[in-house]
Amino acid sequence: MADNSINPTEQKVEGVVDQAKGRVKDAVGGLTGDAGMQADGKMDQFAGMAREEFADLYEEGEGLIEKGVTFVRDKPLLSLGIVAAVGTLLGWLFLPRGKKA
């Protein structure tokens, strides 16, 4: 089975490399007057920034999931009570109720 996990550190490094590559293309395009190369450089810079932001968000999400799992593992009865209360509230809000005559 293939490993589909994301390595945030690897993504950050690739983002920095993309940004550097983009800066070089942007500068060379500016010096030579090649607008296409300049635009390509700006796109590489943007892609690098997006890749870094994605890695940061991924790490943040992993941390939140781990906190949730730890909470449920440490306090299973409280977790069950919270889920029951939220389920009851949602059922009361969204399920149709009979009309009184």
Secondary structure, DSSP 8 states (H G I E B T S, - for coil): -------HHHHHHHHHHHHHHHHHHHHHHHHHT-HHHHHHHHHHHHHHHHHHHHHHHHHHHHHHHHHHHHHHHH-HHHHHHHHHHHHHHHHHHHS------
